[in-house]
Amino acid sequence: MAEAGSVRAAAEQLVVTQAAVSASLAALQRSVGMPLVRPDGRGLRLTSAGEQYAAYVHRILGLLDEARLAAAAAADPERGELRIAAVTTAAEQIVPRLLSGFRRAHPHSGVLLEAGNRDRVRALLEHHQVDLAVAGRPEPGWDVQVHAVRAHQLVVVGSPELAARARAAAGAAAAGETGDAGMLPWLSRQPWLLREPGSGTRLSTEALLADLDITPSTLTVGSNGAIRESAAVGLGVTLVSRDAVAQELASGRLAEIAVPGTPLHRDWYLLANPGPLPLPAARLVAHVLGSSDFQLPGPPA
């Protein structure tokens, strides 16, 4: 019901009758002693109590699946399944190289890689639907264990033509020209390409624009690939992980723009829920620490 939004949709997903779903829902609400759903137009919406209950159910189901996989890995250690989630940039640029070496060492291990924005990755880990996650700095209040850390940078990039205009604007200001010359006025006139809501990079971009005290127009582009192509053809500038545009910077399709306050220094974090790791996840952590740029985390700040 939480995902389906209506008795009819839930019945179709479960391949049962609507009466069966309604009866089960009524029995569940009687057992917990409070309403978990309320009418919402033609469908149903979770109450605040229902949202809390559903969050625990997600975790319980994830733990059951985790227990099954842990038992399977114990019975046949070389055929366990590694479940990992990563924010989009890390899933595209960082994790595949880690998995390549891991698979060479453990060729019979299964791998499930989920990619999404920061909110999606957090939900997958919290619900125990994955065992490891690669993401940015954990938010305050997120109860996770950091197993490894790798530095990276966020940089502003655009097409070579736009980068040349940015340098010209900065040079004009340095030469004492008046009017709207200068990097900040130039940046305020450029469209900024943003990731979708829920993206950590989008939040960093919004914070940078606030620090620069500029309010440019924005275009929301929902993937790193689309961001790279849009920037390369001159649709605007964007703040992006250097990892995500390394090839384009090397080839000259994109150019870094020297925006005040950048590059922003960030870290990738290899995260897990507190407690013992399943065997495949523990093996990946050992592989990452032994054969990549990831390092053990330092003491808490």
C-alpha positions, 0 to 999 in steps of 0.5 A: 500500500505504501508504494501502490497508493490504492487498494486496487493498485496494491491488489494488481501488484500482489495478484490478489483481489481488492477485497483481500487487500482491504481485509488484510489492511483492516486486520493490520490496523486493528492489530496495531490499534490505530489508523495507518492510512486515510482516504486521499481522493480516489486512493489512500495516503499513509497517516503519520503513524503509517509512515513510521510503521512502513519505515520499520517494515522496510527495514525488517524486510531488508534485514530478512533479505540480508539474513538470507544472503548472509546464510547463503554466503556462509554456506558457500562463501565464494558465491555470496552476493555483494549489495552496494548502492552509490550516488550517481557520480560514484556509480558511474566513475568510482564503483565500477573500477572497484568492482572490477578488481573485486570480481577478479579476486572473487569471480563467483560472487554476485553483485547488485549495484544500485545508483541514485541520488543521495536521498535514494542511496540513504533510503536503500542503506537504512532499509537494509536493501544494500550492505554498503553505500558510496556517497558524500559526507553522511548527514548529521543524525544518519547512524552509519559506520564509515569504512573508507574515505577518498578525496575528490573535488567539485569544480565549475566547468563549461564549454571552452568558449564559455571558459574563454569568455569567463577569463576575458570578463575576469581580465577586464575587471582586473584592467579596471574596466567599469560596467558589468565586467568581472567574474561574478557579473559574468557568472550571474548572467550564465545559466547554471545546470543543476542535478535533480532535487535530492542530489548532493551536487545540487545542494552544493551548487545552491550553497555556492551560488548563495556564497557568491550572492548571485541568482542566475537562471537555472536548468535542471538536468537529471543525470551526469551524462546530460549535464556533461553534454549540455555544458559541452555544447554551451547551454551553461556552466555547472558545478560537478565532481572532477571525477565525473568530467575527467575525460572531458577536461582531458580531451578539451570538450570541457574547461574548468572555470576559475570561480571564487571559492572553488574547487570545493574539497569533498570526500567520498565515503564508503558507508555501512549500517553499524554492526558486522558486515556480510562476508562479500561486503567485508571482502569489498572493504578489504579490497578497496582499502588495499588496492584503491585511493580510498583510505581508512577514515581519520578520527572524528572532527 
